[in-house]
């Protein structure tokens, strides 16, 4: 069985002591592809270095995370995103979106940065990996505004209800990113996912964050995608192999991974 971790920050300093080992351990367990969303220019080189070490397994995204958007830096950061995309080495715009958990005062700047990056995604014909925290309505309104046949992507770390899930699915080109929260006892996500077809789901870890049960509270790793997949198989009452096959197919389609495999 082969799996794809569609969202992992393995370039984080949380992995400075054993980064290559973490990737190798994931590969041994069948996690053949790991997608790395960027968060700011500060991390670009570390992310690309990891991709150079594992050119057949690790693939980078480019984007400015909403938590790194400030009045002072966002214009410079967006220029960095644009200049990097011109190199043609990225598989998606990500991680982009709106986050109102920590700071609501810069919402308008977050919106500007989000919209600009959506336009870049269309320009370069790339999917988007969307970060939403306490901001579904604000972010969804922007996506609806720009949605057309040339926009697709994933709602990373989806934790919403069935109504929100169906709104996303009805956009036409978007998937739900399912991670460790699915394994949390009181998250309520399992009840939502139970009512959704697998063709709309892809798997992710968001390492080093949001470790699945029984590793909750510890550093997350890409190899734990199997724990998420096992929980999804349990909820959907299907085999682990079926989960692997369908979610891998979905991920390859969204991120055009088959083309990348041929290049490497």
C-alpha positions as CSV (number, residue, x, y, z in Angstrom):
1,X,0.0,0.0,0.0
2,X,1.2,3.5,-0.8
3,X,0.2,6.7,0.9
4,X,0.7,10.4,0.3
5,X,1.1,13.0,3.1
6,X,-0.3,16.1,1.4
7,X,0.7,18.5,4.1
8,X,3.8,18.2,6.3
9,X,6.2,20.8,7.7
10,X,9.3,18.5,7.9
11,X,11.6,21.5,7.4
12,X,10.5,22.8,10.9
13,X,13.2,23.1,13.5
14,X,11.4,20.4,15.4
15,X,13.1,18.0,13.0
16,X,16.6,19.5,12.9
17,X,18.1,16.6,14.8
18,X,16.6,13.7,12.7
19,X,15.0,15.1,9.6
20,X,16.3,12.6,7.1
21,X,15.5,9.7,9.5
22,X,11.9,10.9,9.8
23,X,11.6,10.9,6.0
24,X,13.2,7.4,5.7
25,X,10.9,6.0,8.4
26,X,7.9,7.3,6.6
27,X,9.1,5.8,3.3
28,X,9.6,2.4,4.9
29,X,5.9,2.4,5.9
30,X,4.7,3.2,2.4
31,X,4.4,7.0,2.7
32,X,5.9,7.4,-0.8
33,X,5.2,11.1,-1.2
34,X,5.4,14.0,1.2
35,X,4.2,17.5,0.2
36,X,5.7,20.5,1.9
37,X,3.7,23.7,2.2
38,X,5.8,26.8,2.8
39,X,4.8,29.4,5.4
40,X,7.3,32.4,4.9
41,X,10.5,33.3,3.1
42,X,12.4,32.4,6.3
43,X,11.8,28.7,5.6
44,X,12.1,28.5,1.9
45,X,15.7,27.3,1.8
46,X,15.2,24.6,4.4
47,X,12.2,23.3,2.6
48,X,14.0,23.2,-0.7
49,X,17.1,21.6,0.8
50,X,14.9,18.7,2.0
51,X,13.3,18.3,-1.4
52,X,16.8,18.2,-3.0
53,X,17.8,15.4,-0.6
54,X,14.6,13.4,-1.5
55,X,13.8,14.5,-5.1
56,X,11.5,11.5,-5.7
57,X,9.6,11.8,-2.5
58,X,9.4,15.4,-1.2
59,X,7.8,18.2,-3.2
60,X,7.5,21.9,-2.3
61,X,4.6,24.4,-2.3
62,X,5.1,28.1,-2.2
63,X,3.0,30.5,-0.1
64,X,2.7,33.0,2.7
65,X,0.9,31.6,5.8
66,X,-1.7,33.9,7.2
67,X,-0.1,33.9,10.6
68,X,3.0,35.4,9.0
69,X,1.2,38.2,7.4
70,X,2.0,41.6,9.0
71,X,1.5,45.2,7.9
72,X,5.3,45.6,7.7
73,X,6.2,42.4,5.7
74,X,3.4,41.2,3.6
75,X,4.3,43.1,0.4
76,X,7.9,41.9,0.6
77,X,6.7,38.3,1.3
78,X,4.3,38.3,-1.6
79,X,7.1,39.4,-3.9
80,X,9.1,36.5,-2.6
81,X,6.3,34.1,-3.4
82,X,5.9,35.6,-6.9
83,X,9.6,35.4,-7.7
84,X,9.8,31.8,-6.5
85,X,6.9,30.7,-8.5
86,X,8.6,32.0,-11.7
87,X,11.1,29.2,-11.2
88,X,8.5,26.6,-11.9
89,X,9.6,24.2,-9.2
90,X,6.4,24.3,-7.0
91,X,3.4,22.0,-7.0
92,X,0.9,24.3,-5.3
93,X,0.2,27.7,-3.6
94,X,0.3,26.9,0.1
95,X,-0.1,27.4,2.8
96,X,-2.4,30.3,2.3
97,X,-5.7,31.5,3.8
98,X,-7.1,33.4,6.8
99,X,-6.4,32.8,10.5
100,X,-8.4,34.7,13.2
101,X,-7.4,32.6,16.2
102,X,-4.5,34.8,17.3
103,X,-5.1,38.2,15.8
104,X,-8.2,39.6,14.2
105,X,-6.8,43.1,13.8
106,X,-5.0,42.4,10.5
107,X,-8.0,40.6,8.8
108,X,-8.0,43.0,5.9
109,X,-4.3,42.5,5.1
110,X,-4.8,38.7,5.4
111,X,-7.6,39.0,2.8
112,X,-5.3,41.0,0.5
113,X,-2.5,38.4,0.8
114,X,-5.0,35.5,0.3
115,X,-6.6,37.0,-2.8
116,X,-3.3,37.9,-4.4
117,X,-2.0,34.3,-3.9
118,X,-5.2,32.9,-5.3
119,X,-4.6,35.0,-8.4
120,X,-1.0,33.7,-8.6
121,X,-2.4,30.1,-8.4
122,X,-4.6,30.8,-11.4
123,X,-1.7,32.5,-13.2
124,X,0.6,29.4,-12.8
125,X,-2.2,26.9,-13.0
126,X,-1.5,25.5,-9.5
127,X,-3.9,24.2,-6.8
128,X,-4.1,26.0,-3.4
129,X,-3.7,24.6,0.1
130,X,-6.0,26.6,2.3
131,X,-5.5,27.3,5.9
132,X,-8.7,28.3,7.8
133,X,-8.9,28.8,11.5
134,X,-12.0,30.5,13.0
135,X,-12.4,32.1,9.7
136,X,-14.5,29.8,7.5
137,X,-17.0,32.4,6.4
138,X,-14.3,35.1,5.6
139,X,-12.2,32.7,3.6
140,X,-15.0,30.9,1.9
141,X,-16.4,34.2,0.6
142,X,-13.1,35.0,-1.1
143,X,-12.8,31.6,-2.6
144,X,-16.4,31.8,-4.0
145,X,-15.5,35.2,-5.5
146,X,-12.6,33.7,-7.4
147,X,-13.9,30.2,-8.1
148,X,-14.0,29.0,-11.6
149,X,-12.7,26.0,-13.7
150,X,-9.2,27.3,-13.2
151,X,-9.2,27.1,-9.4
152,X,-8.9,24.0,-7.3
153,X,-7.3,22.9,-4.1
154,X,-7.7,21.5,-0.6
155,X,-9.2,22.8,2.6
156,X,-6.2,21.8,4.8
157,X,-7.0,20.4,8.2
158,X,-10.7,20.3,7.7
159,X,-12.6,20.2,11.0
160,X,-15.9,21.7,10.0
161,X,-19.5,20.3,10.0
162,X,-21.4,18.6,7.2
163,X,-22.9,21.8,5.9
164,X,-19.4,23.3,5.5
165,X,-18.1,20.1,3.9
166,X,-20.9,20.1,1.3
167,X,-20.4,23.8,0.6
168,X,-16.7,23.0,-0.2
169,X,-17.6,20.0,-2.3
170,X,-20.1,22.0,-4.3
171,X,-17.4,24.4,-5.4
172,X,-16.4,21.7,-7.8
173,X,-12.6,21.4,-7.6
174,X,-11.8,21.2,-3.9
175,X,-10.9,18.4,-1.5
176,X,-11.0,18.1,2.3
177,X,-7.7,17.5,4.0
178,X,-8.1,15.0,6.7
179,X,-5.5,14.7,9.5
180,X,-5.0,13.7,13.1
181,X,-8.1,15.5,14.4
182,X,-10.1,12.7,12.9
183,X,-8.7,10.4,15.7
184,X,-9.6,12.8,18.5
185,X,-12.4,11.3,20.7
186,X,-14.5,14.5,21.0
187,X,-13.7,16.3,17.8
188,X,-17.0,15.4,16.1
189,X,-15.2,15.1,12.8
190,X,-15.9,11.4,12.5
191,X,-19.6,11.9,12.3
192,X,-19.2,14.4,9.5
193,X,-16.8,12.2,7.5
194,X,-19.1,9.2,7.8
195,X,-21.5,11.0,5.5
196,X,-19.0,12.0,2.9
197,X,-17.8,10.0,-0.1
198,X,-14.1,9.1,-0.1
199,X,-13.6,10.7,-3.5
200,X,-13.6,14.1,-1.8
201,X,-10.9,13.3,0.8
202,X,-7.1,13.4,0.9
203,X,-4.8,12.6,3.9
204,X,-2.4,14.8,5.7
205,X,-0.4,15.0,9.0
206,X,0.4,18.7,9.3
207,X,3.6,17.5,11.0
208,X,4.9,18.4,13.5
209,X,1.5,19.5,14.7
210,X,-1.8,17.7,15.5
211,X,-0.5,14.2,16.1
212,X,-3.1,11.5,15.9
213,X,-4.1,9.3,18.8
214,X,-2.2,7.6,20.5
215,X,0.6,10.1,19.8
216,X,-1.4,13.2,20.7
217,X,0.7,15.8,22.4
218,X,3.9,14.5,20.9
219,X,5.7,15.6,17.7
220,X,3.8,14.5,14.7
221,X,5.5,12.7,11.8
222,X,4.6,11.8,8.2
223,X,4.6,8.1,9.1
224,X,1.6,8.7,11.3
225,X,-0.5,9.1,8.2
226,X,-1.2,5.4,8.6
227,X,-2.9,6.0,12.0
228,X,-5.2,8.5,10.3
229,X,-5.9,6.2,7.4
230,X,-6.7,3.3,9.8
231,X,-9.2,5.6,11.6
232,X,-10.8,6.6,8.3
233,X,-11.1,3.0,7.2
234,X,-12.8,2.2,10.5
235,X,-15.3,5.1,10.1
236,X,-16.1,4.3,6.5
237,X,-16.1,0.5,7.2
238,X,-13.7,-0.3,4.3
239,X,-10.3,-1.8,4.1
240,X,-7.1,0.1,4.7
241,X,-6.0,-0.7,1.2
242,X,-9.1,1.0,-0.2
243,X,-8.4,4.1,1.8
244,X,-4.8,4.1,0.5
245,X,-5.9,3.6,-3.1
246,X,-8.6,6.2,-3.2
247,X,-6.9,9.0,-1.2
248,X,-3.7,8.5,-3.2
249,X,-5.6,8.7,-6.4
250,X,-7.3,11.9,-5.2
251,X,-4.0,13.4,-4.2
252,X,-2.3,12.6,-7.5
253,X,-5.1,14.1,-9.4
254,X,-5.2,17.4,-7.4
255,X,-1.5,18.0,-7.4
256,X,-0.7,16.5,-10.8
257,X,1.8,14.1,-9.1
258,X,1.9,11.6,-12.0
259,X,3.5,14.2,-14.1
260,X,6.0,14.9,-11.4
261,X,6.9,11.3,-10.9
262,X,7.7,11.0,-14.6
263,X,10.0,14.0,-14.4
264,X,11.9,12.6,-11.5
